Amino acid sequence: MAGAARYIARRLVQVVITIIFVLALNFLIINLAPGNPVRYMAGEYAVSDPAYLEAMTKRWGLDKPLPERFITYMSRLIQGDFGYSYRYTASVTVLIAERIIPTLLLTLTSLPIGFIVGIFLGAFSARKFPSKTDAGLSFVTLFFYSMPVFWFGILMIVIFSVNLRFFPVAGMLNPRAGYTGLNYWLDVLYHLILPASVLAVGAYAPVFYKVTRSSVLEQSSEEYVSTFQSYGLRRSKIFRKYILRNALLPPITIFGISLGFVLTGAALTETVFAWPGIGRLMLDAANYRDYPLLMGIYLIMAIGVTVASFLTDIIYMLLDPRVKYK
């Protein structure tokens, strides 16, 4: 137990160091990137009125040296102030808080579905190897994975929304209906079905399928399988109790890492379906050089990735006794 506690403590220290390093690196890259956010804010006045452009630059503190701006940003961040958005003229914290629930609703629905479907199909395909069933499933999953998510989304909108009229074209709810209570959430679920399906089938399930299939095939060729078979154990029991359990470790690792990207991993899907999430907000912030908003989103993403990686290591340690506390 003492070794486990030391291991967890060291990983927590690594998480903090990683977040600080990523924070500094993001600040440097974003602020050194080409483009002047003031010109986007000023619009036509940026060309016709240089004095206005200079005044806006001073107002947002962009005339100060980069080290001074970084110190100011870090001091505000320690106080919980993520800054003020150039484009939306609103608090970054408020903007992120407004978009975080829709994004979590989309990604935390599609990711588990993709994980379960990919695990099931991958294990089933590996047990049928080599066969036409295995080849067919591999072809289908590769086909969906090779298709760009935005193109897959547009295709699903044309088929199921425009032609068949099964689902809404875009958005998170019907603003004209004015639903409340249970009807409100049923309307959100109705709008969620298509984008969540696109993300699960086009992005997540093929990855988990491929990893699970490869892992099951690898475990099936291990010597312990032959040893158990020589003792007379049924193949189905060996698969359920030993092969599948060991084969699940790589997919679980990928699932944990994917959890770190739940806030920004669906940007293209959100854009195609006009889903009001953080991924779409991040693309808008990048287009308009909205430095505070971009850094706030990247900070949330860095925290999510490092914490998800930490939790994955802990789960991995619990599932695999061969993991050493180093």
NORZI-V89499 format. One line per field, one symbol per residue. ss: DSSP state (a for helix, b for strand, c for the rest). phi: phi as a letter, one per 20 degrees, with the letter a starting at -180 (. if undefined). A space follows every 10 residues. Layout:
BEGIN
ss=???
phi=???
END
This chain:
BEGIN
ss=caaaaaaaaa aaaaaaaaaa aaaaaaaaaa aaccccaaaa aaccaaaaca aaaaaaaaac cccccaaaaa aaaaaaaacc cccbcccccc baaaaaaaaa aaaaaaaaaa aaaaaaaaaa aaaaaaaccc caaaaaaaaa aaaaaaccaa aaaaaaaaaa aaaccccccc cccccccccc aaaaaaaaaa aaaaaaaaaa aaaaaaaaaa aaaaaaaaaa ccaaaaaaaa ccccaaaaaa aaaaaaaaaa aaaaaaaaac ccccccaaaa aacccccaaa aaaaaaaccc aaaaaaaaaa aaaaaaaaaa aaaaaaaaac cccccc
phi=.fffffffff ffffffffff ffffffgfff feffodffff ffmfffeecf fffffffffe meeefggfff ffffffffen eeocfffelb ffgfffffef fgffffffef ffffffffff fffffffefe afffffffff ffffffegff fffffffffe dfeelecffb ndaefffmfc mfffffffff ffgfffffff fedegfffff ffgfffffff efffffffff enffffffff ecffffffff ffffffffff dfecedffff ffelefdfgf fffffffdle gfffffffff ffffffffff fffffgffed fffeed
END
